[in-house]
Amino acid sequence: MKKCNQCGMEKPVGDFYARQAKCKPCIRENVKKNRDSKKEYYRAYDRARGNRQSPEYVREYREKYPNKYKAHNMVNNSIRDGKLFPENCEVCGTSVSVHAHHDDYLKPLNVRWLCAAHHKEWHTKNGEAKNP
């Protein structure tokens, strides 16, 4: 057991990060408060860090792969609208980081659900899907 320096509660050692005197919930609370108080700073930081592609790259990609772009959009919109629901990976059954995989981009809502590792493995073995 270990006592948190912020909330003062005694908690199991597993509730603390290594070499930290505050418990995980207190640290998360502090990080959230900090990020909320400096929202514009962190938005600018995230943009500059490269979380988004340049408009030129996005335009070129969409022009080069119109079927792929339309298929991804249809899947995302269908998930948003509650018409399509992500499932577990069909290979390993995990629900973590599951992607909608298209075997054929001309059939945009005909997807297989694969975790990131199995999705990458599929493309390494089979290459690009049909009709990008």
N, C-alpha and C positions, 0 to 999 in steps of 0.2 A: 504494500500500500504506500501511496505517496500523497502529500498534501499540495494542492494547487495554490500557487502564490496569488492568484487573482480572485477566485471564488472562495478559497479557503476550505473547500471540501476535500475529504480524504477519499482517494479513488485508487483502483488497481493501476499498477505500473503500465499496463497495456493501454490505458487511457491517456498516456503522455507520449509525445514524440521524444526521441533520444536527446538527452542533454537539455531538456526544456523544463522550466519550473512551472509552466502553465499547462493545464490540461487541454486536450484537443478541442473540446467545445469552446473554451475560452479563447483559444488562438483563432479558431474559425470566426468567432464573433468579432474579434479585433480586426481581422483581415477584412471582413464584410463592412464594418463601420468605416475603415480607412478607405476602401474602394468606393463606397457610397459617397463619402465626403469629398473625394477627388475624382468624381465621375468623368469630367471632361478631360482631365489629364490622362487617365487610363485609356479612354477611348482613343485619344491621339496617339498614345504610346502603342496600343494594339494595332492601329492602322499603320504606323510607321514600321512596326516590327515585321510586317509582311503577312498578316493574316488574310489580306485581300489581294487578288491579282490586279494588275493594271487594267484599265479599261480597254487598252489596245489589245492586250493578250486575250481578254475575255471575248472581244469582238472577233478576233482571228479564230479562236477555238470554236466559237459558235458557227462561224462560216465554214470552217473546215469539217466539222462534225455535226451537221444539222439534225440528223436522226437521233444521235446520242443526246444532244442537248434537249430536244423535244421529249425524249423518253424519260430523262432524269426529271425534267420539269413536271411531266404528267404523274410520275410516281410521287414526287414531293407534294404536289397539290392534292393528290388522292389521299395521301397520309394525313395532310393537314385537314382535309374535309371529312375525314372519318370513313372514307370509302375503301381504304386499303390499310391493313394493319401489319406492322412488322412482326415477324415470327422469329423463333429461335433458329440458329444455324442448322441447316439440314444435315450437316456432316457430324458436328460434335454436340449440338444441342444447346450451346451457350446462348445467352440473351445479351451478352456484352458486345458492343461495337458490331452490330449486325448490319450488313449492306444488302440492298436490293440489287441482285445481279441479273443482267439481261443476257440471254443467249442470243436474242435477235432484237435489235433496236426498233424494228418495224412492228414489233408486238410489245408496245411500251408498258402495258400493265401485266404482262406475263413475266413475272420475276421469280427468281429463286433466292431464298434468304441464306446468306453465307456470312460468317464472321470475317473480320478483316484478314486474318491469317489464311483461312480457306479460300477467300475471294482472291487474294494475291496468288495463292497456290494454283487455283483454277486458271487464272490468266497466264501464269508462267508455263503451265502444261499445255493450254489450248490456244493461247494468243488472244487476239481481239475478238469480240463477239461479231456476229453478222451485221452488216449494214450500218456501220458507224456514221 
